[in-house]
């Protein structure tokens, strides 16, 4: 993996990441494709309408169904899905934590029961990497110990220790694979934990950096119950502890405001289910704020969702039509609304990149908030 910093504007960064299947320019939002697809969209939509070249897939879900060996036999994630851009896969630890019945953590890993059929499974640091190797992820996440907030200092301290322990095992295993001539295009990111305690975040970040040469670093365990002010403070203190010449990924945090604030604090990469989930539930993002397309006020509105948006939906369909599709429970609504919300996110971060390169991110951020104040 090649990583270049193209421009700095205070803490905000524009960077370029070269992966086996694509070149990724940051700041970047990665649409979530849990089951090797973005809900309601296909690989042609991703390529031609979203025009993005990296998405996220879920190790836990794909391990349970259809299974990593099935995907491997059909060409890995790229051949299986028809998407020839890059894939980032998470470790599955969050899903084992949130979906697995009778989930148990021990020093060796995480035991859980499938949410599909109740079968028992066990994830170790090595196991989740073996799954991701077969998926052929461009970027793989280590297994980490996620803790919901609020949590006791004792539980957070244990989370940091386990996360560091598992990251060490992951890195050693990954290095051994590369020394054998394998996994040369699969890149490994560590995950910083520690809740909203700055001291524990520092211990976690410093411990991971000291372990060795991870390809990138993620900030995990946020947007899980803490207040926004605390989240921003933790992002700021953590990014300052991470290597300058490595990508920084904020996991699962994703309102437009969250992303703008995190970019201002040095984050490069984002993912979140919010744009697609909100779209399916009638909430659409615009440059002037959010709207609820189910509202009767849009029944006769022949304008686009956002006059400033260049997405396929805004170029071809009106609010009135989207309102009708939602009220009629038409599947087409899910596709058109998801295309719009995802393109809004992608455009927002692409605009941030352009502003950083011009040295005008502060102005971009100010205008972003000024536009929201004009919300209809």
GIGI-V947488 format. One record per helix or strand of 3 or more residues. SS is the DSSP state (h for helix, s for strand). FROM is the first residue (numbers start at 0). TO is the last residue. If there is no record, write none. Layout:
<<SS,FROM,TO> <SS,FROM,TO>>
This chain:
<<s,1,8> <s,11,17> <s,22,25> <s,27,31> <h,42,49> <s,53,57> <h,58,63> <h,67,72> <h,75,80> <s,85,89> <h,92,97> <s,100,105> <s,108,112> <s,119,123> <h,124,134> <s,138,140> <h,152,178> <s,186,191> <h,197,210> <s,215,218> <h,227,238> <s,246,249> <h,255,263> <s,268,270> <h,273,279> <s,282,285> <s,288,291> <h,295,297> <h,311,315> <h,318,326> <h,330,357> <h,360,371>>
